[in-house]
């Protein structure tokens, strides 16, 4: 009987898994911040309170800082997908939360980053542990 050799994960699979873990943490973080629960969060750009499993982790701006927690927040699907991020309201949130300098910084960054497999795996591990710790301690 042949032993099955496990194929290494593709870059696309690692990237998808990393985003899933990071997104899960962001939605939990924002649930705790906006509703005090582990299950529901308020959308960063509208007043909707939704189960975090039905929310997105929406970027203020896709750029080299796609995994920066200040650039990603819990967003309802309507605002994130159908309103293309609801940028006017997201901008207001960013300014109110982080100040104009940080909001302008993220908005103005034109650089993108192609993460290496090792960088993605490190991010995945970091946020997997952060999620577990945050969930257990709240």
C-alpha positions as CSV (number, residue, x, y, z in Angstrom):
1,X,0.0,0.0,0.0
2,X,1.4,3.4,-1.0
3,X,1.6,6.1,1.6
4,X,0.0,9.3,0.6
5,X,2.4,12.2,0.4
6,X,0.8,15.4,1.5
7,X,1.2,18.1,-1.1
8,X,2.4,21.5,0.2
9,X,-0.3,24.1,0.3
10,X,-0.4,26.5,-2.5
11,X,0.2,30.2,-2.1
12,X,-3.5,30.9,-2.8
13,X,-4.6,28.4,-0.1
14,X,-2.3,29.9,2.5
15,X,-3.4,33.4,1.6
16,X,-7.1,32.4,1.9
17,X,-6.5,30.7,5.3
18,X,-4.5,33.6,6.6
19,X,-7.3,36.1,5.7
20,X,-9.9,33.8,7.3
21,X,-8.0,33.8,10.6
22,X,-7.3,37.5,10.5
23,X,-10.8,38.4,9.6
24,X,-12.2,36.2,12.3
25,X,-10.1,38.0,14.9
26,X,-11.1,41.5,13.5
27,X,-14.8,40.6,13.8
28,X,-14.4,39.3,17.3
29,X,-12.4,42.4,18.3
30,X,-15.0,44.7,17.0
31,X,-17.9,42.7,18.5
32,X,-16.3,43.1,21.9
33,X,-15.7,46.8,21.3
34,X,-19.1,47.7,19.8
35,X,-21.5,45.5,21.6
36,X,-19.6,43.9,24.4
37,X,-20.5,40.4,23.1
38,X,-18.5,37.7,21.3
39,X,-21.3,37.2,18.8
40,X,-22.6,40.5,17.4
41,X,-20.8,43.7,16.1
42,X,-21.9,47.1,14.9
43,X,-20.9,47.8,11.4
44,X,-18.1,50.4,11.2
45,X,-20.0,52.4,8.5
46,X,-23.7,52.1,9.4
47,X,-25.7,51.4,12.6
48,X,-26.5,47.7,11.8
49,X,-25.7,45.2,14.5
50,X,-25.2,41.8,13.0
51,X,-23.9,38.3,13.9
52,X,-20.2,38.4,13.3
53,X,-20.4,35.2,11.2
54,X,-22.4,37.3,8.7
55,X,-20.1,40.3,8.6
56,X,-17.0,41.1,6.6
57,X,-13.7,42.4,7.8
58,X,-13.6,45.4,5.5
59,X,-10.5,47.4,4.5
60,X,-10.5,51.2,4.7
61,X,-8.1,51.0,1.7
62,X,-6.5,47.9,0.1
63,X,-2.8,48.5,0.1
64,X,0.5,47.4,1.6
65,X,-1.3,47.4,5.0
66,X,-4.0,44.8,4.3
67,X,-3.1,43.1,7.6
68,X,-2.9,46.2,9.8
69,X,-5.6,46.1,12.4
70,X,-6.2,49.9,12.0
71,X,-7.0,49.5,8.4
72,X,-9.6,46.7,8.8
73,X,-12.9,46.7,10.7
74,X,-16.1,44.7,11.0
75,X,-18.5,45.8,8.2
76,X,-21.9,44.5,7.1
77,X,-21.9,43.0,3.6
78,X,-24.1,45.7,2.3
79,X,-21.6,48.5,3.2
80,X,-18.5,46.5,2.3
81,X,-19.6,44.9,-1.0
82,X,-22.6,46.8,-2.3
83,X,-21.5,50.3,-1.3
84,X,-17.8,49.6,-2.1
85,X,-16.8,50.1,1.5
86,X,-19.1,53.1,2.2
87,X,-16.0,55.2,2.0
88,X,-17.5,58.5,3.2
89,X,-18.6,56.9,6.5
90,X,-15.5,54.8,6.8
91,X,-13.4,58.0,6.4
92,X,-15.4,59.7,9.2
93,X,-14.8,56.6,11.4
94,X,-11.1,56.6,10.7
95,X,-10.7,60.3,11.5
96,X,-12.7,60.0,14.7
97,X,-10.9,56.9,15.8
98,X,-7.3,57.4,14.7
99,X,-7.0,61.0,13.7
100,X,-6.7,62.7,10.4
101,X,-3.0,61.9,9.9
102,X,-3.6,58.1,10.2
103,X,-6.7,58.2,8.0
104,X,-4.8,60.2,5.3
105,X,-1.9,57.9,5.6
106,X,-3.9,54.7,4.9
107,X,-6.0,56.5,2.2
108,X,-2.9,57.9,0.4
109,X,-0.8,54.8,0.4
110,X,-0.4,53.6,-3.2
111,X,2.0,50.7,-2.5
112,X,0.8,47.1,-2.3
113,X,2.6,44.2,-0.9
114,X,2.9,40.6,-2.0
115,X,3.4,38.7,1.1
116,X,5.6,35.6,1.1
117,X,4.3,32.3,2.2
118,X,6.4,32.5,5.3
119,X,5.0,36.0,6.1
120,X,1.4,34.8,5.6
121,X,2.0,31.7,7.8
122,X,3.4,33.9,10.5
123,X,0.4,36.3,10.3
124,X,-1.9,33.3,10.4
125,X,-0.2,31.9,13.5
126,X,-0.2,35.3,15.3
127,X,-3.8,35.9,14.7
128,X,-4.9,32.4,15.5
129,X,-3.2,32.8,18.9
130,X,-4.6,36.3,19.4
131,X,-8.1,35.1,18.6
132,X,-7.9,32.3,21.1
133,X,-6.5,34.5,23.8
134,X,-9.0,37.3,23.2
135,X,-11.9,34.8,23.1
136,X,-10.8,33.1,26.3
137,X,-10.2,36.3,28.2
138,X,-13.5,38.1,27.4
